[in-house]
Amino acid sequence: MNAHKSLRIITPYLTMGGAERHLSLVLPVLAKNGWKIKLLVLSHEIPLKDYFNHPNITLLSLGTPSPQKFLPSSLGHLFQVLKLLTRDFRRDPETLTHFFLPKAYCIGMTLGKLWKLQGPLVMSRRSLNLYQKRHKILYFERLLHRFCDAILVNSAAIQNQLLQEEHVPKERIHLIYNGLREAELPSPKTRLPSSFNMVVVANLIPYKGHLDLFKALSLIKKDLGNSWTLTLVGHDRGILSSLQQTGQAFGIDAHIEWILDSHNPTPFLSKADLGILPSHEEGFSNALLEMMRASLPVIATKVGGNEEAILQGVTGLLVPPHDPDALSKAILELYQNPKRRLSMGKAGQRRFQEHFALSACVAQYEDLYLSLLKNSFPQKRFL
């Protein structure tokens, strides 16, 4: 593959997640702009594959797993991953390689150094590094940073962690905010609704804070009356049953709508009056941008890049994480002030247009990639 305007993207999954959805937006535009892209997915499950249907995108993934007589399933999976990467690295050592998410980075960068990849090496950090504390083996990432030509982040909060905790030189860190398509921009909401509809777009994972939201709603359910709904859009990652039981225990289950199989939250955002993101940690949330684009006021926790997306009191409200009481007060405040909700929603949509358009995001990717390719031979690593 010609190194000029050629990319190799490596990601563990193509499921309903923030990084994957980001790739589904950015890569087709890069392909339309003339980039030849190989997308290596370290999984056999690729439900988002149709988003990458472009002549300039070649998608390579693992084959369907077969029973292993001699290897445990985890080792069999690792063997398939190593085989996929090794084959491509040997065929094509000069293409710019961009790793998304820790698994792809740890395995791919290590193997890339063993096979002496010559093209630029890029890593994207898309969340705070709290996952390293939960899975200590991922501290290994910090040893790999020295081999990166660039580390991309999607929030200043992540950038500061890399500078202060992981001691990455500032010149190797590049901040590119997420972007969404402008063509889908809906008209701002202008009418006051007769009911009150809230929406959360987040996979069902403990750190996304659904339990905090349920506790918050249980505190104010009498104030909200009967004409309210909470729509939860996201795939179950193992806590659905527990959340359903909690909803019943709090007496709010009749108001909850579960949307577990959608890859497109837009229809549910258009029906909502308030977007909520009660997570305990974030890098930079696509869900917040989708809510702002839909002219929704937003209540979000004060973590990660949320403070960079939401202007306190202007486009939404920020509350501390792990604080159902503060969350309940914020919800009640906006429930009781529908005109303020409309004003915040309009301000949020304007902010999205000014700062988080996909065209600007892709342009920054192209500028960085072209700069790295121009200066990649010989490459200079930091030590």
VEXDREN-2710 file (C-alpha; in Angstrom, 1 decimal):
% VEXDREN-2710
k/r/px/py/pz
1/MET/0.0/0.0/0.0
2/ASN/1.3/3.5/-0.9
3/ALA/2.2/5.3/2.3
4/HIS/0.9/8.6/0.8
5/LYS/-2.7/9.2/2.0
6/SER/-2.9/5.6/3.3
7/LEU/-4.1/4.6/6.8
8/ARG/-4.2/1.5/8.9
9/ILE/-6.8/1.8/11.7
10/ILE/-6.7/-0.9/14.4
11/THR/-9.6/-1.2/16.9
12/PRO/-10.8/-4.1/19.2
13/TYR/-14.4/-3.8/18.3
14/LEU/-17.1/-2.4/15.9
15/THR/-19.9/-2.4/18.4
16/MET/-22.1/0.4/19.8
17/GLY/-19.5/2.4/21.7
18/GLY/-18.1/5.9/21.6
19/ALA/-14.9/5.1/19.8
20/GLU/-16.6/2.9/17.2
21/ARG/-19.3/5.5/16.5
22/HIS/-16.6/8.1/16.1
23/LEU/-14.8/5.9/13.6
24/SER/-18.1/5.3/11.7
25/LEU/-18.3/9.1/11.2
26/VAL/-14.7/10.0/10.5
27/LEU/-13.4/7.2/8.3
28/PRO/-16.1/7.4/5.5
29/VAL/-15.3/11.1/5.1
30/LEU/-11.6/10.5/5.0
31/ALA/-12.3/7.8/2.4
32/LYS/-14.4/10.2/0.4
33/ASN/-11.4/12.7/0.6
34/GLY/-9.2/10.1/-1.1
35/TRP/-7.6/8.2/1.8
36/LYS/-7.0/4.5/1.3
37/ILE/-8.0/2.9/4.7
38/LYS/-7.5/-0.6/6.1
39/LEU/-9.7/-1.1/9.1
40/LEU/-8.4/-4.0/11.2
41/VAL/-11.0/-5.2/13.8
42/LEU/-9.7/-7.6/16.5
43/SER/-13.1/-9.3/16.8
44/HIS/-15.4/-11.5/14.7
45/GLU/-18.4/-9.5/15.7
46/ILE/-18.8/-6.3/13.6
47/PRO/-22.4/-5.1/13.8
48/LEU/-21.4/-1.6/12.6
49/LYS/-19.7/-2.9/9.4
50/ASP/-22.3/-1.3/7.1
51/TYR/-21.1/2.2/8.2
52/PHE/-17.8/1.5/6.5
53/ASN/-19.1/0.4/3.1
54/HIS/-16.9/2.5/0.9
55/PRO/-14.6/1.5/-2.0
56/ASN/-11.6/3.1/-0.2
57/ILE/-12.1/1.2/3.0
58/THR/-11.0/-2.4/3.4
59/LEU/-12.3/-4.0/6.5
60/LEU/-10.4/-7.0/7.9
61/SER/-11.6/-8.9/11.0
62/LEU/-11.2/-12.2/12.7
63/GLY/-12.9/-15.3/11.3
64/THR/-15.7/-17.0/13.1
65/PRO/-14.2/-18.7/16.2
66/SER/-13.9/-22.4/16.0
67/PRO/-13.6/-24.9/18.9
68/GLN/-10.0/-25.3/20.0
69/LYS/-8.8/-28.7/21.1
70/PHE/-5.6/-27.5/22.7
71/LEU/-6.1/-23.8/23.5
72/PRO/-8.5/-22.1/25.9
73/SER/-10.8/-19.7/24.1
74/SER/-9.0/-16.6/25.3
75/LEU/-5.7/-17.9/23.9
76/GLY/-7.3/-19.0/20.7
77/HIS/-8.7/-15.5/20.3
78/LEU/-5.2/-14.0/21.0
79/PHE/-3.7/-16.3/18.4
80/GLN/-6.2/-15.1/15.8
81/VAL/-5.4/-11.4/16.6
82/LEU/-1.7/-12.0/16.4
83/LYS/-2.1/-13.8/13.0
84/LEU/-4.2/-11.0/11.6
85/LEU/-1.9/-8.2/12.7
86/THR/1.3/-10.1/11.7
87/ARG/0.1/-10.8/8.2
88/ASP/-0.8/-7.2/7.6
89/PHE/2.3/-5.7/9.3
90/ARG/4.6/-7.9/7.2
91/ARG/2.8/-7.0/3.9
92/ASP/2.6/-3.3/4.6
93/PRO/5.3/-1.9/7.0
94/GLU/5.2/1.7/5.8
95/THR/1.5/2.8/6.2
96/LEU/0.6/5.1/9.0
97/THR/-0.9/3.0/11.8
98/HIS/-3.4/4.4/14.3
99/PHE/-4.4/2.4/17.4
100/PHE/-7.8/3.0/19.0
101/LEU/-8.5/1.7/22.6
102/PRO/-6.1/0.0/25.0
103/LYS/-6.3/-3.6/23.7
104/ALA/-5.5/-2.5/20.1
105/TYR/-2.7/-0.3/21.4
106/CYS/-1.0/-2.8/23.8
107/ILE/-1.1/-5.7/21.4
108/GLY/-0.7/-3.8/18.2
109/MET/2.1/-1.4/19.2
110/THR/4.1/-4.3/20.8
111/LEU/3.8/-6.4/17.7
112/GLY/4.5/-3.4/15.5
113/LYS/7.8/-2.8/17.2
114/LEU/8.7/-6.5/16.9
115/TRP/8.0/-6.3/13.1
116/LYS/9.8/-2.9/12.9
117/LEU/7.0/-0.9/11.3
118/GLN/8.4/2.0/9.5
119/GLY/5.4/4.2/9.1
120/PRO/4.1/6.8/11.7
121/LEU/2.6/5.3/14.8
122/VAL/-0.4/7.0/16.4
123/MET/-2.5/6.2/19.5
124/SER/-5.9/7.6/20.5
125/ARG/-6.7/8.0/24.2
126/ARG/-10.4/8.6/24.4
127/SER/-11.0/8.3/28.1
128/LEU/-9.5/9.1/31.5
129/ASN/-6.9/6.6/32.6
130/LEU/-9.0/5.2/35.5
131/TYR/-9.3/1.9/33.6
132/GLN/-5.6/1.4/34.3
133/LYS/-6.4/1.2/38.0
134/ARG/-9.1/-1.3/37.4
135/HIS/-6.9/-3.5/35.1
136/LYS/-3.4/-2.9/36.3
137/ILE/-1.9/-4.8/33.3
138/LEU/-2.9/-1.8/31.2
139/TYR/-0.2/0.3/33.0
140/PHE/1.9/-1.3/30.2
141/GLU/0.5/1.4/27.9
142/ARG/2.8/3.9/29.6
143/LEU/5.9/2.0/28.4
144/LEU/4.6/2.2/24.8
145/HIS/4.1/5.9/24.7
146/ARG/7.8/6.5/23.8
147/PHE/7.3/4.8/20.5
148/CYS/4.3/7.0/19.4
149/ASP/4.8/9.8/16.9
150/ALA/1.5/11.3/18.1
151/ILE/-1.0/10.6/20.8
152/LEU/-4.5/11.9/20.0
153/VAL/-6.9/13.0/22.8
154/ASN/-10.5/14.2/22.6
155/SER/-10.5/16.4/25.7
156/ALA/-8.1/18.7/27.6
157/ALA/-8.8/16.6/30.7
158/ILE/-7.2/13.6/29.0
159/GLN/-4.4/15.8/27.7
160/ASN/-3.6/17.0/31.3
161/GLN/-3.5/13.4/32.6
162/LEU/-1.0/12.4/29.9
163/LEU/1.2/15.4/30.7
164/GLN/1.1/15.2/34.5
165/GLU/0.7/11.5/35.2
166/GLU/2.2/9.7/32.2
167/HIS/4.9/12.3/31.4
168/VAL/4.3/12.4/27.6
169/PRO/6.0/15.4/26.0
170/LYS/3.5/18.1/25.2
171/GLU/4.5/18.4/21.5
172/ARG/3.4/14.7/20.9
173/ILE/-0.1/15.3/22.2
174/HIS/-2.8/16.5/19.8
175/LEU/-6.3/17.5/20.9
176/ILE/-9.1/16.9/18.4
177/TYR/-12.6/17.2/19.7
178/ASN/-15.3/14.7/18.5
179/GLY/-17.5/15.9/15.7
180/LEU/-20.9/15.1/14.3
181/ARG/-22.5/15.7/10.9
182/GLU/-24.1/19.1/10.5
183/ALA/-26.4/18.0/7.7
184/GLU/-28.6/16.2/10.2
185/LEU/-29.1/19.4/12.3
186/PRO/-32.7/19.5/13.4
187/SER/-34.7/22.7/14.0
188/PRO/-34.4/24.0/17.6
189/LYS/-37.3/23.1/19.8
190/THR/-39.7/26.0/20.2
191/ARG/-42.8/24.7/21.9
192/LEU/-43.4/23.8/25.5
193/PRO/-44.4/20.1/25.9
194/SER/-47.4/18.8/27.9
195/SER/-45.2/15.9/29.3
196/PHE/-41.6/15.7/30.4
197/ASN/-39.4/13.3/28.6
198/MET/-35.8/12.6/29.6
199/VAL/-33.2/10.6/27.6
200/VAL/-29.9/8.9/28.4
201/VAL/-27.6/7.6/25.6
202/ALA/-25.1/5.3/27.2
203/ASN/-24.4/1.6/27.2
204/LEU/-25.5/-0.2/30.4
205/ILE/-22.2/-0.1/32.2
206/PRO/-21.8/0.6/35.9
207/TYR/-19.6/3.7/35.5
208/LYS/-22.3/5.3/33.2
209/GLY/-24.2/6.1/36.4
210/HIS/-27.7/4.8/35.6
211/LEU/-28.1/3.7/39.2
212/ASP/-27.4/7.3/40.4
213/LEU/-30.1/8.6/38.1
214/PHE/-32.6/6.0/39.3
215/LYS/-31.9/7.1/42.9
216/ALA/-32.3/10.8/41.9
217/LEU/-35.6/10.2/40.2
218/SER/-36.9/8.3/43.2
219/LEU/-36.2/11.4/45.3
220/ILE/-38.4/13.6/43.1
221/LYS/-40.9/11.2/41.6
222/LYS/-43.8/12.9/43.5
223/ASP/-42.7/16.3/42.2
224/LEU/-42.6/15.0/38.7
225/GLY/-46.2/13.7/38.8
226/ASN/-47.2/11.0/36.3
227/SER/-46.5/12.5/32.9
228/TRP/-42.8/11.8/32.6
229/THR/-40.7/9.2/30.9
230/LEU/-37.0/8.2/31.0
231/THR/-35.7/6.6/27.7
232/LEU/-32.5/4.6/28.1
233/VAL/-30.7/4.1/24.8
234/GLY/-27.8/1.7/25.0
235/HIS/-26.7/-1.9/24.7
236/ASP/-26.7/-4.1/27.8
237/ARG/-23.2/-4.8/29.2
238/GLY/-24.4/-7.1/32.0
239/ILE/-26.4/-4.9/34.4
240/LEU/-29.8/-4.8/32.7
241/SER/-31.5/-7.2/35.1
242/SER/-30.0/-5.4/38.1
243/LEU/-31.2/-2.0/36.9
244/GLN/-34.7/-3.3/36.1
245/GLN/-34.9/-4.6/39.7
246/THR/-33.7/-1.3/41.1
247/GLY/-36.3/0.6/39.0
248/GLN/-39.0/-1.6/40.4
249/ALA/-37.8/-1.2/44.0
250/PHE/-37.8/2.6/43.5
251/GLY/-41.3/2.6/42.0
252/ILE/-40.2/4.3/38.8
253/ASP/-40.2/1.3/36.4
254/ALA/-43.5/2.2/34.7
255/HIS/-41.8/5.4/33.5
256/ILE/-38.7/3.8/32.0
257/GLU/-38.4/2.9/28.3
258/TRP/-35.5/0.5/27.4
259/ILE/-34.0/0.8/23.9
260/LEU/-31.4/-1.9/23.8
261/ASP/-30.8/-2.6/20.2
262/SER/-30.6/0.7/18.4
263/HIS/-27.5/2.1/16.7
264/ASN/-29.2/5.5/16.1
265/PRO/-30.3/7.6/19.1
266/THR/-31.6/10.5/16.9
267/PRO/-35.3/9.5/17.0
268/PHE/-35.3/9.3/20.7
269/LEU/-33.5/12.6/21.2
270/SER/-36.0/14.4/19.0
271/LYS/-38.8/13.3/21.3
272/ALA/-37.0/14.3/24.5
273/ASP/-37.1/17.5/26.5
274/LEU/-33.9/16.9/28.6
275/GLY/-30.7/14.9/28.0
276/ILE/-28.9/13.4/31.0
277/LEU/-25.4/11.9/31.3
278/PRO/-24.8/10.8/34.9
279/SER/-21.5/9.0/34.3
280/HIS/-18.7/8.7/36.8
281/GLU/-15.9/9.1/34.1
282/GLU/-15.8/10.3/30.5
283/GLY/-13.2/11.2/27.9
284/PHE/-15.4/13.3/25.7
285/SER/-18.9/12.1/25.1
286/ASN/-20.5/11.8/21.7
287/ALA/-23.8/11.5/23.4
288/LEU/-23.5/15.1/24.8
289/LEU/-22.8/16.4/21.3
290/GLU/-25.8/14.5/19.9
291/MET/-28.0/16.0/22.6
292/MET/-26.7/19.5/21.9
293/ARG/-27.2/19.0/18.1
294/ALA/-30.8/18.0/18.9
295/SER/-31.2/21.3/20.8
296/LEU/-31.6/19.5/24.1
297/PRO/-30.6/21.1/27.4
298/VAL/-28.2/18.7/29.2
299/ILE/-27.5/17.7/32.7
300/ALA/-24.1/16.0/33.0
301/THR/-21.7/15.1/35.7
302/LYS/-18.6/17.2/36.2
303/VAL/-16.1/14.7/34.9
304/GLY/-13.6/14.5/32.1
305/GLY/-14.4/16.4/29.0
306/ASN/-18.0/17.1/30.0
307/GLU/-16.9/20.5/31.3
308/GLU/-15.5/21.3/27.9
309/ALA/-18.7/20.5/26.1
310/ILE/-21.3/22.0/28.5
311/LEU/-21.3/25.6/29.5
312/GLN/-22.6/25.7/33.1
313/GLY/-26.0/27.5/33.2
314/VAL/-25.9/28.3/29.5
315/THR/-26.3/25.0/27.6
316/GLY/-27.0/22.8/30.6
317/LEU/-26.1/22.0/34.2
318/LEU/-23.1/20.2/35.6
319/VAL/-23.4/18.2/38.9
320/PRO/-20.9/16.2/40.9
321/PRO/-20.6/12.5/40.0
322/HIS/-21.9/9.9/42.5
323/ASP/-24.4/12.5/43.9
324/PRO/-28.0/11.5/43.3
325/ASP/-29.2/14.4/45.5
326/ALA/-27.5/17.1/43.4
327/LEU/-28.7/15.3/40.2
328/SER/-32.3/15.3/41.5
329/LYS/-32.2/19.0/42.2
330/ALA/-30.9/19.8/38.8
331/ILE/-33.6/17.7/37.1
332/LEU/-36.3/19.3/39.2
333/GLU/-34.9/22.8/38.4
334/LEU/-35.2/22.3/34.7
335/TYR/-38.5/20.4/35.0
336/GLN/-40.0/23.4/36.7
337/ASN/-38.5/25.9/34.2
338/PRO/-39.5/24.8/30.7
339/LYS/-38.6/28.2/29.1
340/ARG/-35.1/27.9/30.5
341/ARG/-34.9/24.4/28.9
342/LEU/-35.7/25.9/25.5
343/SER/-33.2/28.6/25.9
344/MET/-30.4/26.2/27.0
345/GLY/-31.3/23.9/24.1
346/LYS/-30.9/26.6/21.5
347/ALA/-27.6/27.8/23.1
348/GLY/-26.4/24.2/23.0
349/GLN/-27.2/23.8/19.3
350/ARG/-25.3/27.0/18.5
351/ARG/-22.3/25.8/20.5
352/PHE/-22.4/22.5/18.6
353/GLN/-22.4/24.3/15.3
354/GLU/-19.5/26.6/16.3
355/HIS/-17.2/24.0/17.9
356/PHE/-18.1/20.4/17.2
357/ALA/-18.9/20.0/13.5
358/LEU/-17.6/16.8/11.8
359/SER/-16.0/18.8/9.0
360/ALA/-13.6/20.6/11.4
361/CYS/-12.8/17.3/13.2
362/VAL/-11.9/15.5/9.9
363/ALA/-9.8/18.4/8.7
364/GLN/-7.7/18.2/11.8
365/TYR/-7.2/14.5/11.4
366/GLU/-6.1/15.1/7.8
367/ASP/-3.7/17.8/8.8
368/LEU/-2.1/15.6/11.4
369/TYR/-1.8/12.6/9.2
370/LEU/-0.3/14.5/6.4
371/SER/2.2/16.2/8.7
372/LEU/3.3/12.8/10.1
373/LEU/3.6/11.2/6.7
374/LYS/5.7/14.1/5.5
375/ASN/8.1/13.8/8.3
376/SER/8.0/10.1/8.9
377/PHE/11.3/9.0/7.2
378/PRO/13.4/8.9/9.2
379/GLN/11.2/9.0/12.3
380/LYS/12.2/10.6/15.5
381/ARG/10.9/9.0/18.7
382/PHE/10.9/10.5/22.1
383/LEU/12.7/8.7/24.9
END
